[in-house]
Amino acid sequence: MAVAALHIQPSNRLVPGSHHLKNVTLPVPGGTAVPTTLDAQLVAGEWVSSINRLIYTGDFTVSSVFLENCFWRDLLCLTWDFHTLHGPDRIRSIVKDQAKKWRITSVKVDNISDIRKPKVSAFDFDGNLMGVQSFLTVETDVGSGRGLVRLLPDPKDQDKWKAFTLFTTLNELRGHEEDTFGRRPVGVEHGTRPDRKNWRERRMAEENFEDGREPTVLIVGSGQAGLTSAARLKQLSIETLIIDRSDRIGDNWRNRYRQLVLHDAVWYDHMPYLNFPPNWPVFTPKDKLAEWFEYYAGALELNVWGGTTIQESKYDDDSGKWTVTVERKMNGKKELRTFHPRHIIQATGHSGEAYLPTDIPGIDSFKGNRLVHSSQFTGPQLNVKGKKAVIVGCCNSGHDIAQDYYEHGYQVTMVQRSSTLVVKSETLIEVTQKGLYSEDGPPLEDADIINYSVPNPVAKRIAVDATKKITEEDGPLLRGLVAAGFSIDNGPDASGLMMKYLQRGGGYYIDVGASQLIADGKIKIKQGQEITRVNAHSITFADDDELEADEVVFATGYSNMRDTARKIFGDDLADRVTDVWGFDEEGETRTMWRRTGQPGFWFFGGNLALCRFYSKLLALQIKALEVGLMRYDDA
């Protein structure tokens, strides 16, 4: 039976208020194939000269350097926001709005390494659309940046090369560069000073904010979002304090279910300034990651207070400062401290608070051994062969927990209410990351430029073809799942996992073993029925079916970060900020890593790779505000 007989359906569910990412058509390859012997350096150089002429003369006839079906993805170079601009008219309108001038002052071909030099490259998944790719360096009115352009022959004039996609991203602020490499701290004060403190004493004073010192930025949450943003801010000399209700750094991973291992590979997951060592496992166990987080915070000298919660917070529009009172538990005592930061970063995870549907009738009457949310699941009991476990929810956590239960002798049933995108871990890495985030891939910063330079609408179209390949590779497993009654989908408009993640934040499983157990009937599936009641030792469904249960785990996901903001900071702030996640009208992620609608308040979250990349952009925005290069209401 052919894979096509599966009739896998797309899943176009959106985060409320977000936009469905438009389907785009890739350019059709011209009549003359691009020869591999083409002088790519010459092509790129001529295009750079052409766009520089527009910049130098203040000319806005961008159609002379961009194809009609073009995209410019810009992160803080054209404006102080994130944009994906489609078509010359849209590009022209943004450029002209910026005080009638280009904020970008010059563009150059980046020839610093072989990977960055102009080259003939494929711009689609199948390798049919060939053009010239070149890394760029960018100068702006406030700093410098990096970029990448993909050039194709103009269909109307095959000798004229124009941009299909252009990517520009701010990398540093002039006069406010990071304290790294040649600008690293000395670490000691030589000479005779009777009152001189050693490094440990200085660190303790810094970490505890002694002698009246205050943080400019207060970060709530010490997971990857909090640590990466604090690391970036520290290198820009911004005083920062991270607080977390957990006692230890890494507890957000350490306290999760015992078999949790990252489903993304190590090459994709590095953190800023400090890569995982070369002997690090491909897939990181959660306790190992927790230990790494503690080491990372110590090595980068980040100020982190565990066991600390916000008691009161208020923003003053006139002063542009917060008044925040926190309670810190340390050495068996509680201490209240009040700070006046200019910025708060909510880094509590892009998914917010755990969602446990407590409104299900009878949920408080369950008399079995355990009924918890997946975030509270610590592992199966031992020596309980034959006991019945029910997992409600069929994404990563639900599958991992179901597999753990099965391996400990439980009879396991997963409750699947809607469809799930399933892809084998090895297939995902082979098809979507090999050669980019892999052992033989380019340097990490270059890989990130290549990855994030593809505008999301174009990335979605490329992902459709990649998803077809993945479906072919995983066909036998997917057919087994369907035969077992498991409902599968292939993401928004059949564009696969990453687009589903960016569009709705979940709804997928990266398979590491549970899917075969389902296909083999070893894990049962209850599909398409809502729970109508929880009983003392069972669950009742809308079709009146009743499922016995000794333990119930709700792997039902998490609420929106805005809901968490409401819980921590109150209704006034939550009503002022905009919704988080999903796409805006241009195809950029809403609110995350950028202005929220509330001055001095930022949302930051995502997987390790997203935190690594966007932490720099968030830090640059805060630094620009602090030194007067940017105003909060700037376009």
N, C-alpha and C positions, 0 to 999 in steps of 0.2 A: 504493500500500500504506500502510495506516495505521501510525502510529508504534507503536500498541499491539501490532501483529503482531511487533514485535521480541522481546517476552517477556523484557524485561530483568530479570535476577534480582537480588535483594538480596544483600549480602555482610555476614554477621553475625559474622565472625571477631573474636575478642577478644584483647586483651593478656592473657596468662596471669594468672589470679587476679582479673581485673576483672569488673565486672557489666555485663550487657546492660541498656541503658537502657530502662526500661519504656515501653510505648506508653500514652499518655494520651488521653482523650477531651476535646475542648474543649467548654465549655458550649454548649448549644443556644440561639440567640438567642430572646429572649422573644417573646410574642405581639405586643407593641407595639414598633414600631421606635423607636430612640432618635433624637429629632429633633436636627438640627444646631443648632437654636436653644436647646437645653437650657442652663440656667445651670450650666455645668460648675464654675464657681467655688463656687457654693453647694453642689453635690453633694460636691465634694472637701472643702470646709470642714466640712461636717457629719460626714463620715467621720473626718477628723482629730480633731474634737472628741470623737467617740465613742471612738477608740482612746486618746486622751489621758486620758479619764475612767478607762479600765481601768488605765492606767499609774499615774495619781495615786492610785487607790484600792487598788492591788495586786490588782485583780480579774483572774481568769484565764479568764473566760467569753469566750474569743476567738471563739466561734461567732457572737457578736453583731456582729462586724465582718468576718468572713471567710465566704465561701461554703463549702459543704460540699466542693466540688471546688476547692480553693485551693492555692496554693503561696507560701511565703515563702522567698526566697533571701536569706541573710544572710552577709555577709563581715565578721566581727570586731565587729559591734555587739551581737549577742545573746550570743555566746561568743567565745573566742579561736581559733575555727576557722571553716571554711567549711561552711555547711549549706544544703541545699534541703529544706524541710519541707513535706510533702504532707498537707493536711487539718488541721482544727482540733485534733484529738486530739494529733497529733504536735507541732503548734506549742505547745499547752498543756503538754505534757510537758517540752519544752526550756525554756520560760519558767519553769516551776515549779522546775526543777532548779537554776536560777541563784540560789542562796542565797535562795530564796523571794521573789524580787523581780525586777522588770524591770530589766535593765541599761540599757535605753533609758529616758531620763527625760522626753523630750518629742519630738513630731513636729510640723512645721509645713508648710503649703503653701509651695512655693517660687515666688514671683511675680516673680523678679528680671528675667526676660526673657520675650518672647512664646513662645519654644520651651518654656520650663519651666512656664508658666502652665497651669492645668487646661484641657482641651479635649476635645471629642468626637473619638474616634480609633478606628481599626480594630485589633482584637487578633488577627486571623488573616490569612492570606496573601491571601485572596480579597475581603476587605473586607465580609464578612457579619456578623461578630461585632463590634458597635459598643458602645463604652462610654466611660467618662471616664478619661483618663490625666492624672496630675499628678506633676510632680517634687516632691520633699520635701527638707526639711532635717531632720536628726536630731541630737539631743543624747543623749549617753550618760554613764555615770558616769566615763568617762576622757577623753572628747573629743567631737568632732562628726563628723557624717557626712552623706552624701547618700542619696537614695532615689528610688524611683518606684513609684507604685501604679496598678494598672489596676482600675477599679471597674465592676461590673455590677449590674443590678437583681437582688434576691433572687427566685428563681422562685416562692417562696411568698408574697412581698409585693413587688410591682413598685415600690412607693414607697420601699422600703428598699434602699439601695445598699451592697454589700459588696465586699471585695477578692477579686478572682480571682487576681492575683499582686501580691506586695509584694516590693520589693527594698530592702535597706539595706546600706550599705557604709561602713566607717570611713574618714574622710578626713584627720583630724589628731588629735593628742593634745594635750589642754589643757596649756599651759605648755611644750610641746615642739613648737611649730609650725615649719614649714620656714623656712629662711633665704632667703626670697624676697620680692620687692616691698618693702613697708615695713620688712622685717627683713633686707634685703640687706646684705652687708658694706660697710664704708666704703671699703676699698681702700688707705688710706694713714693714717699716723700723723703728724698735723701737730705742729709744735713743734720744739724743738731737741733732737736726740739724736745724739751723735757716732757711736754704734755702730749706727745705724739701717740696716737692710737694705732694698734696693729690692724690687719685686714679684718679679723674676726670681730673686733670691737666696733670697727666702722660699719660692718655689715649688720650687726645687731641693732645699732642705732638707726641705721637706714631702714631696716625691716620693721622696726617698732615705731617709726615716725616720732622719734624723740625730739626734745628741744623745740617743740612748737611746729615742727615740719608737718606739711599737709600734702596729700596726693592731689595732683591735678586731675587725674583720672582714677575713678573707682570702678573696678571690674567685679561683677557678681558672677561667680562660677570659675572653678579652677580646672576644668577639662581642657581639651585641645583648643577650644575657642578662646578661653581666658588666657591660657599660657602663651599662645602664639601672638595674640594681640598685645599682651604685656611685653613680650620679648621685642616686638617691633618698636613699641613706644619707648622702651628703655634705650634702644640704640639711637633714638632721636632726642634723648635727654628730657623725656617727659616723666615726671614723678608719678608712679602708678602703684596702686595697691589692689591686690586681688583678695576678695573674701569668698568663703564657701562655708556652707553649713556643715559639711562633712569635716571630720577631724583631720584627715590626711589628704594630701594631694594624691590624686589617682583613685580615690574612693568611688568616684562616679563609674569607673570600670571595675575596680576591685570587688565591689559589693554586688555585682550582677551575677547571673547564673553561671555555675561552675565550669561549664563546657564552652563558654563564649570565647571565640577566636575571631579576629578581624577577617572579613571576607575579601577585603582588598589586599593586594600584594604590597610588600615592603617598598618596592621602587616607587609606588604611587603615594606612599604615606609619610615620607620624610617631613620633618618639622624645620622651621627656619633656623639657620645658622648651625645646626647640629644634626647631621644625618644619622640615621641608625648605623651601627657598625657593620662592616662587610660580612660578618658571620651571623647577622641577625636572621631569624627564620623568615621564610617567604610570607607566612601568615602568622600574625602576632597574637599570642594568647593574652587574654585580658589582664591577668595578673602581671605579666611581663610588661605590658604597656603601662600599667599603673606604676610599677617600679621605675620605668623610664621617665614618666612624668615628674616624679619626685627628683630624679637625677637632673632632668632638664631644668627644672626651676632652680635647683641649687647651682648648677654650672653657669647659668645665665644670670644669677643673682636677682631673681625675681622676688618681689615682696608679696608673700602669701600668708594670709591669716585663716587657718582652719577653725572650725567650731564657731564661726562668726555669722551673725544674721543682722539684717537691717531691722531696726525697731521703728524708725521714723524717717521720713524723707520729704523734702519740699524744695521746689525750684523757684528761685526769685528771678523774674524776668528782667528787673532793672539792673541787678548786679551780674546776671548771667552765671550765677553760682547755685549749687545745691547746698542745703543743710541736711546732713545725713548723720543720724545717730545709729551706731552699731553696737551690738553686744558680743564681746569676745570671751570665749571660755578657754582658759589657759591655766594649767597646773592646779586644776580643781577649783579655780576661782572665776568669777564673772567680772568683766570690766566693761564699762560704757565709755565710748569715745565718740566725739562729734567732729566731723570733718566738713569742709566746704569745697568739694571738688567742682571743677567746671564741666566735667563730663562724667557720665555713668555709661558703662557698657554692660548690657545684659547679655552674658555669655553662658546662659543656662541650658544650651542645646537648642538646635533649630526647631525641635518638636515640642518644647515646653514641658508641661506637667504630665505625668502619667494619667491616662484616661481609663478609669474603671467605671463601667456603666452601673452605678449604684441604684439607678432607677428601675432596674429589672425587678418585677415583683418577686418577693421571697428571697432575695439575695442574702438577707441577714439571717435567714432561717436555715442555711446550709449547715449540716451536722457532720460532714466528712472531715478528713484530716487537714484539708487546706483549701482555701479559696483566696487567690491573690492575683495581683497584676504581675506581668512578666518581669517588671523591674524589681520585684520583691522575691522572685523565685531564686532560691539558693541551691537547689538540686533535689533529685528524688531521694526518698527514703531508701534505706538498704533492707534487703531480705524481705521484700513485700511482693513476691511473685504472685501475679494474678490480680492484683489491685487495679482498679480502673482509673485512668487519668484522662481528662478532657481538656483540650487546649482550644480556646476560642480565638481564632485569628490565624492567618496562614502566610505571614511574611517571615523575615529572617528569624526573629526571636521565637515565633511560634514553632517553626520547623526545628530549630536547634533544640528547643525544650522537648518537643515530641520525640526526637531521636534519643535524647538523654533518657527520657522515661522508658522508651522501648529497650534500650540497652541495659536497663536495670530491672527488667522483667515485668513491667506494667503492661496491661492491655490499654492501648492508646487510641483515642479518637480525636481528630482535628475537626473543628467546626469552621467551615469556609462559607462566609456569607456572600462574597462576590468573587470575581476572578482574580488570579494572581499571575504575575509575570515570573516565569521560572527560567533560569539560565545556569548551566553548570559553571562552576568557578573557573575551571581550566579553559573552558571554551571562551568565556568572557575575556580572560587575560590574553588568550591566543589571538582572538579576532579583533579586539578593540585596543589593546595596550602594547602588544609585541612591537618592538622596534622604537617605542616611544618611552614608556615607563617599563623598562626591563633591564636585565643585566648588561645588555649590549646597547642600551639606549643612549641618547645624547645627554650632556650635563643637565641636571634637574631644572635649572632656571631656563635653559633653552627649550626643554620639553614642555615646560609650562607655557612659554610663549607660543609654541606651535599649537598646543591644546586650546588655550583660551583665546587664541587669535581667530578661531573659527566662530563666526557669529552664530548664535543659537538657531536661527531659522535655517541656516546652511547646515549646521551640525545635525539638525533633525533630519534633513533630507539625506545626508550621508548615512545617518544611523538607520534609516529604513533599509538600505542595502546591506548594512552590517547585520541587521536583525534577521534578514533573510538567510544569510550565511549561518548565523548562530542557530536558527531554526533547523536548517539542514543538518548541521553537526549534531544537534541534540535531539533529532527526530525520534529515535527509538525510545528515549526516556519520556519525551512529551507524549508520544502515543500511549505509553504505559500509564501515564498520569490520567489521560482522558478516559482510558478504559476503566480506570479505578474510580471514576466519578469526580475527579478533581478538575475544576474549571480553570483554564489558563487563558491569558491574553498576551499580546505582544506590544503593549504600551500605546501611547498616544499616536494615532494614525500609523500604527505598526512601526514605531520608531525606537522601541526597545527600552532598556533599563534606565539609562542615564536621563533620558527625556522624561520618563515617568517619575523619577526621583525629583527632578527640577520642577516638574509641573504640579505634583501633588505631595511629594515628600515621602512616599512609601508605596506599598502595593506590590512588592516583588520579593523573590527569594533567590539568593545566590546559592545554588545547590552544593552542599558539601557532604551529601549522603542520605538525607531524609527523603528525597524524592523517590529514590529506588525502593525504599521501604514502603512508601505509599503505593507505588506501581506494583509491588509484589504482594500487596494486601496485608502487610505486617503492621502498618499504621492505617486505621480506618478513617474514612472521610464522611462527614455529614455536611451536605452541600446545599446552599441556597435557601435555608430556612432560618428565620430569626428566632431567638430565644424568647419565649413568652413567660416562662417562670422558672425560678430556681427552687427546687424542693430540698428536703432534708438530706437526701442521698441520690438525687437525680436532677436532670434538666429536662424541661418540657419545651417543645418547639411549636411553631405555628401550625405545622401539619399534624399536631397531637402526638407525634412520636416522642418517646421518653427514653432518655439515655442515662443509665446508671453511672454514678461518679463517686469515687472516693476522694479525688483531688481535682480541682478546677483551676486552670491558669488562664487569665484573660490577657492574651497578647494583642491587645486592642489599640496599641499605639499611644500617641501623646497629643495633647492639645496644642493649639497655636501659641507661639511665644508671646503674642499679645495678651492671651489669657494669663500667662505667668506674670507679665508686667502688671496686670490688674491686681493680682494677688499680692505682689511685693510692694508696688508703688501706688496703688489705689486707682480709683475710677477716673480721676481727673487726667492723669497721665495716659492711661489706657485709651481714653476717648480722644486724645490729641494725636496719638501716633497712628500710622497707617498699618494695614494688614501686612503680614509677613509671609513670604514664600509665594511660589507660583510666578508667572511671568506678567510683566507690565505690557503696555500696548506695543512697545518696541521689541520685546523679547528679552529684556533684562530681568533678573530676579528682583522681586519687589522688596524694598525697604531694607533687606539684609545688607550689611556692609556699607550702607550709604545713609543719607539723612532720613530721619524717621517722621518728621513733622513736628517733633519736640526738640527745640534747641538743647544741646548738651546731653542728649540721650540717644544711644545707639544699640541696635541689635547685632549680635555677631554669633554665628553658628555654622554648622556644616560638618562634613567629614574632614579627615585630616588634610587631604589635598586641598580642599576649598579653603580651609583655615590657613594653610601655608601661603596660598596665593593672595587671598583677599586681606589678610592681616596687614600687609604692607600698605594697601590702598586705604584701609581705615586709619592707620597710623598717620599717613600723609595728610589726610583730611583734618585730623585733629591738630597736627603740628601746624598746618597752614592757618587754621583758625587761631591758634595760640600766638603766632608771630605776625598776624595781621595780613597775611597774603590772601585770605579768603574770608568772606562774611557768610553767615549761615544762610542768608536769603539770596546769595549769588546764584545765578542760573547754572 
